[in-house]
Structures are given as C-alpha cells and as structure tokens.
C-alpha cells in the first residue's frame, strides 16, 4: 500500500495558514491588501481586543458577484494572475490565492460583498461553507474574522497580549497608509479611533497624520531617478532620530518591503550625521519595472529581490547624502562655532563637585555577572576589593586630558577618567533605582512628546517602569504624552534630551524586560553625565574622582567592561628602568 498520499484541502489550508497567518496583523494584512487590489479609496478597520476577538475590514472597492464570492475562499483562486508569465509582471499586492482560504481554515469568517448588481453573504467556519445568501447592494466588501486559531490550539497559545497584537496591527496600517497616501485609512480598537488618514494623496500630509507636526515639519523631500529606478519620498533631518529601524518605511511599487541593501544605503548616507545606534525616519517609494522585482520569495511578499541592486544603492545613498548636505551645511558650521559639548546634548559642562556618592553602597541586581579585572600590569598580583577600598591614591596630573596619573606607597596608577567616572555614576544611579522612596523633581516647563499611534500604544503598555522611577506622565492630546516630573538623578539643564532618549529606549526593544531596560538606562545616563576625554580636571576634581572610585563595588571596569584603572608596582617600575634585576 502506498505511503504517500495527497493531503485533503482542509489540512493543506491549515498548513498554508502557518506560513501566511501567524498573528492578528497577518490576517489584517491579507484582508486590507485585498481591499487595495479591489480599488478601494476608503478602508475602515474595526478591531476588538487588539484583533484577538474580532478583525473587521470595510472597503468601497469594486466588490464581487455571487460566483467570485464563492470562489474567493478556494485555495489558489485568484484574479491577479492567469498564466506563468504573469509572475514577472505583478502589479498587485496579492497574487497567490492562498490568504482567504488559509484564514477561513483557522477561524470563522463572514463576508458581505456587492458589485452593485448583486449582493452576497458568505459564512465559513473552519474552512467549511455554512451559508451563501443575499446581502445588501452596497458596492464594496465587508469581511469579519472571529475565533482566530480556534482549531489550532498550538498557534492560538503563541498569540501575544492584546497590547502587542494591537501594536503590530497599528504599525502595519501606519506603514500601509504611508505607502498609499491616496487611500483614506481608519483603524479603531474597541470603538476608539487610533489611526485616521485623509487619503489626500499628499505624502507629507500623511506623514503629519501618522507622526505628528514635530516630525512632518522636519522632513526633507527626496527625488531621484536613473534609467531603471525612480525614488521619491521624505527623510528626516538628523535632529529627528529613533533608537531602532522600525521607522524605515520602504516601498517598492507601493508594496511594503524589507530589504537589507536598501536599509544599508539609507543608514550609510546618514553615517556622518548621527550617532551610532540611532536611525532616521524614512518614507521612500521606489518605482521600477515589475520585471526587475521578484516578490515571489516568501508568503508575506515583503522579502524581495531586486535586479541592479548596486545601481539602486548608489541612487539612494548619493541623493540622501546630497539632500542632507544641502540642508545642513549652514547648521554644521554653526555647531562648529559652539563649545564641543553641544555635539552631545546629554553632556553637561563638567562641574564634577556636584556629584556626591560618599555615603552610598550598592547591591547590583542585574542578571549579568560583573567581571573584576586585576589592577596588575604584568604580574599575578591581585588586589582584592576590600583591600582596594582602603587604598589612598594621590593624583599627580593628567596625560592628554584623558588619563589621571596617581601614586601611593605601592606604586603608580593610571586611571581612565571617563571609565572611572562612568563606574561611579553607574553605581550611584543603580543604587537610586532601589531606593524605597523615589525622589523626583517637577519640571519648570513640562515636556510634551508626540508619538506615532503604534509607538503611543506601545508606550502606554510599558510606561509603568518610568512612573516607578519617578517620572510623572500624563496624556496630552492625540498620541502625545506630557512629562511633568523626573527623578532627581537626571542632570540639570539636560533633562529634556535625556527624557527623549529614555522614551526611545522604552520603545526600542520588542522583547521588553524591566531589568534589562533599567540596566541599559543606567549605562546610558552614567556615560552621558561622565567627564569626557580631553576634559581637563583640577587636582581637587581628580582627588574627588579617585576617592569615589575606590568606594565602588566594582572599581576595575566601566559599566561597558573597559578597564578603568591599571597599576605599575614599585618593583615593576624599577625593573623597567633596570634599577633591579
């Protein structure tokens, strides 16, 4: 008896659903893209429970007749392609003919559609058609999906929280609205409107509707073309940066895509205009002949291959670089006239005496084990922490405004002033995290921060970690938060820049963990508030830094692992100069 059998259609659809439908936003993506391919100019998305309970999409597209409505849920049924050659001329978002069949196989679907002549209702559950009947003649389609993954418990188990699923849906609709500024999108969750665009076909206006005024007023227009590609859109000034690449909105022929080479071209163009780990907001559409694009790589159709990628890289890189240079030439000249500290807004012109950690001790709660390196330079002598804390170091001077030379009866020490100060500040800040009583100060002028809808939703889910630290946060209009107070350990005069960075840090990581966040925050703040290289200190300031360093639980390294201090014993010094054998 043969062991190989052809799977029944229902089982095949469930397997396909694993590729096409993995979360609520996957369902939403397939439904909305069908609406766009149907010529819709107004698309409404109604979610319940972030999509976990219900996803409903209503459009004013062309609709379907009775026969097409019945065939739409059959596997490999599509109106987009008819023959092999059509795969090389794909101009629609969908073409596989698998999405609706896959969705219907793992959920319950109700669809009402009409082409203006006949209206049809189709009710399917678990891939089985339960009803086909008449429906209203409103031109367009309304499709409702409920009980997602009810018959695939393993996949249902791995759906995220309502907040996470909602944020994924929001992020997708925002990108889609930016890719199709001529279509009006509305997304609501639990009857609350979260995204609303006008469909004005004005990309800058759509950017304003998604990101707000602060972003839209700091965007630079991009237009470029060669023989094969035409690139258009907007890129943000270096003053508007984010801590992740989530705001790289790149489209090819109106399709949302993810392409490493395109992202690399964007990032390389900004290389000299931003700090490492920060990324611009970019909205770029690339128009090209469909024959140069292969979208048939992955069921999501977001991973693509492009012909003549080198030419496209050069086109994007050179023109973004040119736009930035043209618009920032004067600003760069002004920066050079200022004190060097202005290059990093987190840095306060050092008044080191303000920092007092003389009475502070610390138990570090972080998961990572801190490695204590020996101060010895060339021997196996190890100075235990208890012994180190009893040391008295006498500063002699500085080398290159970076290294402190100091001595005691045992030998000579070289201290990296930034690494040492960073360690002192890191332990001070982490100690204050653990204070039972949070100390905070009110801001003279509250800081309002405008976020995209998806970032705002994500921030609301995570903001408790900031309120626990002493930040007082209130809602302030649509997708805007207002910071009214902050913990006292934020440095004076640089609170706003630090707070903006901290908000970005909250939004940065998909797998958010409170301890990791606090550790990252402590490292960031301690680094930015520490003295820098080429910053000259008085003998009194050096002595204060050394006294604070020896009291640290781990005085041997900065919080990033670099050595903070090295020792040359008297014997080593004498041996180096051949005073002893």
BAROLUM-239532 format. One line per field, with one value per residue (C-alpha): y, x, z; residue in three letters. Coordinates in pm, whole numbers. Example, Ala and Ser with C-alpha at 12.3 -4.5 7.8 and 13.67 -1.06 7.14 Angstrom:
c2	-450; -106
c1	1230; 1367
c3	780; 714
rest	ALA; SER
END
This chain:
c2	0; 343; 558; 887; 1048; 1374; 1590; 1690; 2056; 2147; 2013; 2182; 2514; 2478; 2420; 2717; 2926; 2861; 3045; 3317; 3374; 3378; 3663; 3910; 4158; 3883; 3840; 4216; 4247; 3998; 4148; 4509; 4426; 4260; 4584; 4786; 4548; 4592; 4964; 5087; 5454; 5431; 5141; 5103; 4857; 4768; 4566; 4415; 4318; 4422; 4177; 3877; 3886; 4037; 4184; 4361; 4536; 4750; 4896; 5077; 4867; 4702; 4415; 4072; 3894; 3573; 3337; 3520; 3549; 3172; 3104; 3357; 3110; 2827; 2762; 2903; 3100; 3448; 3721; 3859; 3614; 3370; 3231; 3170; 3490; 3697; 3620; 3853; 4143; 4152; 4492; 4391; 4334; 3986; 3711; 3373; 3296; 3135; 3400; 3386; 3006; 2992; 3246; 3071; 2734; 2855; 3100; 3199; 3437; 3640; 3829; 4066; 4186; 4351; 4483; 4696; 4437; 4153; 4128; 3810; 3689; 3402; 3241; 2999; 2830; 2610; 2600; 2475; 2690; 2723; 2978; 3161; 3406; 3753; 4064; 4445; 4605; 4849; 4844; 4710; 4438; 4389; 4093; 3993; 3739; 3596; 3297; 3317; 2988; 2828; 2491; 2520; 2542; 2549; 2861; 3018; 2968; 3177; 3481; 3775; 4007; 4237; 4533; 4360; 4234; 4579; 4745; 4509; 4596; 4968; 4952; 4775; 5017; 5315; 5181; 5097; 5447; 5592; 5363; 5460; 5829; 5836; 5596; 5704; 5462; 5443; 5197; 5168; 4930; 4871; 5158; 5405; 5559; 5526; 5595; 5821; 5946; 6167; 5994; 6335; 6186; 6427; 6220; 6493; 6539; 6165; 6176; 6451; 6237; 5941; 6101; 6446; 6801; 6774; 6502; 6629; 6976; 6824; 6607; 6665; 6579; 6322; 6284; 6089; 5865; 5670; 5450; 5176; 5330; 5635; 5716; 5963; 6041; 6210; 6161; 6318; 6571; 6429; 6613; 6359; 6015; 5695; 5411; 5144; 5086; 5042; 5376; 5279; 5284; 5149; 5059; 4916; 4990; 5071; 4741; 4740; 4567; 4471; 4476; 4475; 4657; 4940; 4982; 4981; 5257; 5473; 5411; 5469; 5803; 5920; 5780; 6114; 6291; 6073; 5877; 5501; 5321; 5598; 5587; 5839; 5833; 5750; 5722; 5615; 5464; 5305; 5277; 5034; 4792; 4488; 4262; 4387; 4278; 3925; 3924; 3552; 3460; 3438; 3412; 3753; 3908; 4159; 3999; 4080; 4061; 4349; 4344; 4602; 4649; 4825; 5099; 5138; 5156; 5437; 5623; 5615; 5676; 5968; 6151; 6121; 6232; 6526; 6630; 6619; 6817; 7080; 7137; 7105; 7288; 7609; 7424; 7226; 7545; 7689; 7381; 7408; 7756; 7632; 7455; 7091; 6982; 7089; 6793; 6570; 6720; 6477; 6622; 6891; 7115; 6928; 7054; 6733; 6858; 6831; 6452; 6311; 5937; 5925; 5756; 5521; 5142; 4910; 4560; 4524; 4324; 4273; 3931; 3977; 3891; 4170; 4061; 4230; 4264; 4282; 4611; 4440; 4523; 4237; 4022; 3792; 4024; 4060; 4337; 4227; 4466; 4505; 4596; 4835; 5025; 5100; 5243; 5610; 5741; 6077; 6246; 6378; 6507; 6428; 6292; 6424; 6543; 6180; 5973; 6057; 5967; 5893; 5727; 5579; 5393; 5076; 5220; 5422; 5402; 5516; 5593; 5642; 5936; 5870; 5498; 5569; 5840; 5620; 5344; 5588; 5723; 5377; 5252; 5577; 5552; 5181; 5242; 5510; 5272; 5059; 5338; 5261; 5628; 5766; 6123; 6336; 6699; 6884; 7032; 7406; 7358; 7018; 6829; 6708; 6432; 6347; 5979; 5775; 5580; 5249; 5396; 5565; 5238; 5054; 5327; 5307; 4937; 4996; 5336; 5193; 5127; 5504; 5604; 5369; 5562; 5899; 6017; 6176; 6113; 6233; 6212; 6540; 6534; 6275; 6039; 6286; 6236; 6507; 6459; 6676; 6541; 6329; 6154; 6372; 6179; 6333; 6606; 6965; 7159; 6844; 6685; 6716; 6547; 6270; 6213; 6189; 5934; 5737; 5731; 5594; 5334; 5222; 5176; 5022; 4653; 4420; 4175; 4435; 4337; 4572; 4472; 4495; 4832; 4967; 4843; 4999; 5321; 5328; 5268; 5538; 5803; 5727; 5751; 6077; 6250; 6150; 6357; 6303; 6255; 6580; 6740; 6886; 6845; 7025; 6831; 6865; 6714; 6429; 6355; 6354; 6112; 5877; 5874; 5791; 5521; 5324; 5309; 5139; 4774; 4717; 4990; 4795; 4844; 5093; 4970; 4866; 4644; 4863; 4884; 5192; 5165; 4997; 4960; 4962; 4835; 4992; 4674; 4687; 5049; 4979; 4673; 4871; 5118; 4839; 4952; 4591; 4263
c1	0; 132; 261; 243; -97; -233; -344; -706; -772; -867; -538; -338; -507; -421; -56; -58; -210; 105; 303; 55; -129; 85; -69; -357; -165; -108; -484; -530; -257; -417; -765; -655; -432; -730; -923; -647; -627; -1005; -953; -1076; -1024; -1162; -1075; -1203; -1052; -1251; -1068; -1195; -939; -649; -773; -781; -1161; -1250; -1097; -1334; -1238; -1484; -1394; -1553; -1376; -1526; -1683; -1762; -2050; -2201; -1968; -1647; -1757; -1796; -1462; -1267; -1219; -1093; -722; -516; -816; -707; -800; -443; -257; -369; -51; 316; 438; 216; 455; 705; 459; 299; 146; -98; -24; -173; -148; -102; -468; -393; -470; -850; -855; -589; -766; -1102; -948; -841; -1120; -1480; -1542; -1844; -1816; -2066; -1977; -2151; -2060; -2376; -2576; -2594; -2504; -2363; -2309; -2065; -2032; -1740; -1610; -1302; -1287; -1646; -1901; -2206; -2409; -2423; -2713; -2821; -2668; -2715; -2616; -2361; -2070; -1763; -1677; -1714; -1532; -1531; -1292; -1352; -1237; -885; -691; -977; -899; -519; -452; -72; -83; -351; -126; 151; -58; 73; -110; -384; -145; 123; -121; -279; 58; 150; -175; -119; 238; 123; -164; 65; 316; 38; -109; 235; 266; -81; -138; -426; -632; -814; -749; -929; -838; -1026; -993; -1278; -1468; -1181; -1030; -649; -545; -718; -571; -743; -644; -541; -262; -25; 253; 378; 24; 1; 334; 183; -127; 89; 385; 259; 377; 722; 824; 647; 800; 1149; 1131; 1336; 1197; 1382; 1353; 1595; 1595; 1814; 1741; 1581; 1458; 1270; 1299; 1071; 964; 1091; 1379; 1409; 1669; 1936; 1763; 1478; 1622; 1494; 1659; 1553; 1494; 1118; 1067; 1241; 929; 1047; 816; 874; 594; 374; 448; 585; 922; 1213; 1546; 1886; 2059; 1806; 1833; 2212; 2206; 1989; 2199; 2528; 2401; 2335; 2661; 2836; 2520; 2417; 2543; 2579; 2259; 2025; 1821; 1621; 1255; 1235; 941; 1068; 887; 1087; 918; 1059; 965; 795; 1030; 1318; 1143; 1094; 825; 759; 1013; 809; 434; 436; 567; 773; 1111; 1201; 1493; 1584; 1789; 2067; 2087; 2423; 2275; 1980; 2215; 2414; 2098; 1957; 2288; 2409; 2078; 2005; 2361; 2313; 1982; 2132; 2441; 2236; 2005; 2257; 2564; 2485; 2376; 2701; 2903; 2712; 2774; 3146; 3145; 2995; 3159; 3231; 2985; 2695; 2771; 2625; 2323; 2348; 2678; 2684; 2991; 3155; 3116; 3223; 3187; 2808; 2824; 2840; 2833; 3043; 2777; 2635; 2666; 2519; 2397; 2372; 2060; 2135; 2147; 2491; 2785; 3036; 3393; 3651; 3982; 4310; 4486; 4818; 5009; 5250; 5244; 4998; 4941; 4568; 4419; 4103; 3812; 3832; 4198; 4129; 3869; 4132; 4374; 4458; 4553; 4724; 4678; 4989; 4845; 4679; 4801; 4621; 4337; 4222; 4431; 4494; 4837; 4835; 5055; 5081; 5344; 5286; 5339; 5191; 4834; 4687; 4314; 4091; 3889; 3581; 3569; 3623; 3358; 3119; 3158; 3094; 2781; 2654; 2663; 2510; 2218; 2151; 2151; 1889; 1674; 1647; 1560; 1233; 1141; 1165; 1291; 1179; 1155; 889; 985; 952; 827; 658; 789; 539; 644; 441; 445; 307; -7; 179; 456; 199; 13; 337; 448; 122; 184; 535; 519; 477; 852; 909; 643; 808; 1132; 974; 852; 507; 345; 9; -172; -170; -384; -381; -82; 106; 249; 345; 633; 576; 841; 1155; 1389; 1649; 1941; 1884; 2141; 2029; 1992; 1984; 1662; 1468; 1728; 1775; 1398; 1356; 1635; 1474; 1136; 1309; 1477; 1136; 1014; 1334; 1313; 1033; 1118; 1096; 1239; 1235; 1574; 1744; 1580; 1697; 2048; 2056; 1919; 2181; 2460; 2329; 2283; 2611; 2803; 2645; 2691; 3057; 3364; 3499; 3837; 4027; 3847; 4097; 4037; 4182; 4379; 4082; 3848; 4091; 4114; 3735; 3702; 3968; 3811; 3471; 3617; 3781; 3446; 3273; 3172; 3349; 3610; 3802; 3579; 3337; 2979; 3062; 3352; 3653; 3931; 3915; 4249; 4589; 4877; 5253; 5409; 5729; 5913; 5780; 5883; 6234; 6262; 6151; 6436; 6683; 6722; 6668; 6726
c3	0; -92; 198; 10; -2; -130; 163; 176; 103; 460; 600; 324; 404; 774; 686; 449; 726; 927; 660; 572; 902; 1214; 1414; 1404; 1192; 933; 898; 878; 616; 380; 413; 364; 69; -99; -45; -209; -504; -544; -599; -261; -176; 178; 410; 767; 1012; 1324; 1589; 1910; 2172; 1950; 1685; 1918; 1936; 1601; 1286; 1050; 727; 530; 191; -105; -367; -671; -477; -621; -789; -648; -836; -742; -379; -359; -531; -322; -37; -257; -242; -530; -651; -765; -1008; -1013; -1237; -1509; -1667; -1585; -1746; -1516; -1230; -1397; -1424; -1077; -1008; -732; -362; -361; -621; -453; -392; -54; 205; 231; 218; 492; 712; 673; 767; 1114; 1202; 1145; 855; 750; 421; 262; -87; -379; -721; -724; -918; -668; -302; -149; 207; 267; 612; 665; 980; 992; 613; 576; 395; 620; 425; 92; 68; -42; 110; 77; -255; -107; -351; -179; 68; 442; 590; 957; 1111; 1460; 1666; 1519; 1553; 1748; 1586; 1607; 1982; 1949; 1731; 1949; 2251; 2098; 2020; 2219; 2458; 2336; 2354; 2147; 1882; 1862; 1823; 1539; 1362; 1415; 1286; 971; 898; 953; 702; 459; 487; 408; 106; -19; 64; -187; 26; 343; 630; 963; 1238; 1565; 1857; 2099; 1929; 1981; 1666; 1673; 1313; 1063; 737; 482; 158; 20; -193; -21; 133; 365; 499; 559; 746; 960; 1026; 1131; 1311; 1406; 1341; 1500; 1255; 944; 984; 995; 683; 371; 29; -180; -558; -773; -1076; -1315; -1613; -1403; -1078; -957; -586; -408; -55; 258; 502; 846; 950; 1184; 1467; 1438; 1513; 1671; 1859; 1608; 1238; 1276; 1108; 786; 569; 234; -53; -399; -645; -347; -168; 187; 169; 388; 209; 377; 91; 82; 459; 434; 171; 399; 707; 524; 391; 748; 883; 941; 1057; 1352; 1649; 1632; 1730; 1611; 1293; 1087; 997; 629; 389; 47; -250; -530; -868; -1119; -1393; -1231; -1426; -1208; -887; -754; -485; -506; -235; 85; 151; 322; -4; 196; 132; -227; -466; -694; -1009; -1047; -670; -689; -906; -667; -367; -529; -625; -271; -94; -307; -313; 59; 126; -109; 48; 397; 294; 113; 409; 692; 560; 749; 1062; 1072; 1051; 1343; 1553; 1495; 1644; 1966; 2256; 2177; 2443; 2221; 1995; 2263; 2430; 2719; 2833; 3092; 3109; 3389; 3741; 3898; 4253; 4221; 4240; 4587; 4637; 4952; 5161; 4901; 4886; 4628; 4561; 4184; 4087; 3720; 3560; 3407; 3634; 3665; 3593; 3810; 3631; 3815; 3851; 3798; 3482; 3415; 3732; 3902; 4193; 4268; 4473; 4645; 4653; 5031; 5003; 4719; 4920; 5182; 4926; 4917; 4576; 4531; 4190; 4021; 3693; 3360; 3028; 2717; 2938; 2947; 3187; 3552; 3686; 4059; 4316; 4664; 4858; 4649; 4304; 4020; 3884; 3553; 3557; 3253; 3386; 3172; 3254; 3623; 3639; 3442; 3702; 3988; 3819; 3723; 4080; 4208; 3965; 4016; 4391; 4349; 4141; 4450; 4693; 4868; 4847; 4493; 4480; 4192; 4090; 3894; 3560; 3528; 3174; 3117; 2817; 2558; 2318; 2010; 1907; 1624; 1713; 1731; 1948; 2170; 2222; 2299; 2538; 2732; 2782; 2920; 3090; 3441; 3453; 3420; 3672; 3922; 3872; 3949; 3608; 3617; 3279; 3153; 2821; 2634; 2325; 2047; 2066; 2283; 2630; 2876; 3124; 3433; 3669; 3657; 3904; 4067; 3919; 3574; 3525; 3546; 3219; 3006; 3126; 2800; 2582; 2837; 2867; 2489; 2480; 2763; 2584; 2274; 2494; 2626; 2268; 2135; 2219; 2116; 2396; 2669; 3007; 3306; 3446; 3107; 3049; 3385; 3323; 2974; 3118; 3393; 3141; 2908; 3174; 3352; 3025; 2917; 3253; 3297; 3220; 2871; 2715; 2658; 2950; 3194; 3566; 3863; 4125; 4360; 4097; 4032; 4404; 4437; 4143; 4283; 4630; 4480; 4257; 4540; 4722; 4427; 4444; 4114; 4063; 3800; 3495; 3349; 3305; 2946; 3056; 2970; 3230; 3447; 3629; 3588; 3832; 3800; 4123; 4257; 4160; 3803; 3766; 3895; 3671; 3366; 3429; 3519; 3877; 3980; 3801
rest	UNK; UNK; UNK; UNK; UNK; UNK; UNK; UNK; UNK; UNK; UNK; UNK; UNK; UNK; UNK; UNK; UNK; UNK; UNK; UNK; UNK; UNK; UNK; UNK; UNK; UNK; UNK; UNK; UNK; UNK; UNK; UNK; UNK; UNK; UNK; UNK; UNK; UNK; UNK; UNK; UNK; UNK; UNK; UNK; UNK; UNK; UNK; UNK; UNK; UNK; UNK; UNK; UNK; UNK; UNK; UNK; UNK; UNK; UNK; UNK; UNK; UNK; UNK; UNK; UNK; UNK; UNK; UNK; UNK; UNK; UNK; UNK; UNK; UNK; UNK; UNK; UNK; UNK; UNK; UNK; UNK; UNK; UNK; UNK; UNK; UNK; UNK; UNK; UNK; UNK; UNK; UNK; UNK; UNK; UNK; UNK; UNK; UNK; UNK; UNK; UNK; UNK; UNK; UNK; UNK; UNK; UNK; UNK; UNK; UNK; UNK; UNK; UNK; UNK; UNK; UNK; UNK; UNK; UNK; UNK; UNK; UNK; UNK; UNK; UNK; UNK; UNK; UNK; UNK; UNK; UNK; UNK; UNK; UNK; UNK; UNK; UNK; UNK; UNK; UNK; UNK; UNK; UNK; UNK; UNK; UNK; UNK; UNK; UNK; UNK; UNK; UNK; UNK; UNK; UNK; UNK; UNK; UNK; UNK; UNK; UNK; UNK; UNK; UNK; UNK; UNK; UNK; UNK; UNK; UNK; UNK; UNK; UNK; UNK; UNK; UNK; UNK; UNK; UNK; UNK; UNK; UNK; UNK; UNK; UNK; UNK; UNK; UNK; UNK; UNK; UNK; UNK; UNK; UNK; UNK; UNK; UNK; UNK; UNK; UNK; UNK; UNK; UNK; UNK; UNK; UNK; UNK; UNK; UNK; UNK; UNK; UNK; UNK; UNK; UNK; UNK; UNK; UNK; UNK; UNK; UNK; UNK; UNK; UNK; UNK; UNK; UNK; UNK; UNK; UNK; UNK; UNK; UNK; UNK; UNK; UNK; UNK; UNK; UNK; UNK; UNK; UNK; UNK; UNK; UNK; UNK; UNK; UNK; UNK; UNK; UNK; UNK; UNK; UNK; UNK; UNK; UNK; UNK; UNK; UNK; UNK; UNK; UNK; UNK; UNK; UNK; UNK; UNK; UNK; UNK; UNK; UNK; UNK; UNK; UNK; UNK; UNK; UNK; UNK; UNK; UNK; UNK; UNK; UNK; UNK; UNK; UNK; UNK; UNK; UNK; UNK; UNK; UNK; UNK; UNK; UNK; UNK; UNK; UNK; UNK; UNK; UNK; UNK; UNK; UNK; UNK; UNK; UNK; UNK; UNK; UNK; UNK; UNK; UNK; UNK; UNK; UNK; UNK; UNK; UNK; UNK; UNK; UNK; UNK; UNK; UNK; UNK; UNK; UNK; UNK; UNK; UNK; UNK; UNK; UNK; UNK; UNK; UNK; UNK; UNK; UNK; UNK; UNK; UNK; UNK; UNK; UNK; UNK; UNK; UNK; UNK; UNK; UNK; UNK; UNK; UNK; UNK; UNK; UNK; UNK; UNK; UNK; UNK; UNK; UNK; UNK; UNK; UNK; UNK; UNK; UNK; UNK; UNK; UNK; UNK; UNK; UNK; UNK; UNK; UNK; UNK; UNK; UNK; UNK; UNK; UNK; UNK; UNK; UNK; UNK; UNK; UNK; UNK; UNK; UNK; UNK; UNK; UNK; UNK; UNK; UNK; UNK; UNK; UNK; UNK; UNK; UNK; UNK; UNK; UNK; UNK; UNK; UNK; UNK; UNK; UNK; UNK; UNK; UNK; UNK; UNK; UNK; UNK; UNK; UNK; UNK; UNK; UNK; UNK; UNK; UNK; UNK; UNK; UNK; UNK; UNK; UNK; UNK; UNK; UNK; UNK; UNK; UNK; UNK; UNK; UNK; UNK; UNK; UNK; UNK; UNK; UNK; UNK; UNK; UNK; UNK; UNK; UNK; UNK; UNK; UNK; UNK; UNK; UNK; UNK; UNK; UNK; UNK; UNK; UNK; UNK; UNK; UNK; UNK; UNK; UNK; UNK; UNK; UNK; UNK; UNK; UNK; UNK; UNK; UNK; UNK; UNK; UNK; UNK; UNK; UNK; UNK; UNK; UNK; UNK; UNK; UNK; UNK; UNK; UNK; UNK; UNK; UNK; UNK; UNK; UNK; UNK; UNK; UNK; UNK; UNK; UNK; UNK; UNK; UNK; UNK; UNK; UNK; UNK; UNK; UNK; UNK; UNK; UNK; UNK; UNK; UNK; UNK; UNK; UNK; UNK; UNK; UNK; UNK; UNK; UNK; UNK; UNK; UNK; UNK; UNK; UNK; UNK; UNK; UNK; UNK; UNK; UNK; UNK; UNK; UNK; UNK; UNK; UNK; UNK; UNK; UNK; UNK; UNK; UNK; UNK; UNK; UNK; UNK; UNK; UNK; UNK; UNK; UNK; UNK; UNK; UNK; UNK; UNK; UNK; UNK; UNK; UNK; UNK; UNK; UNK
END
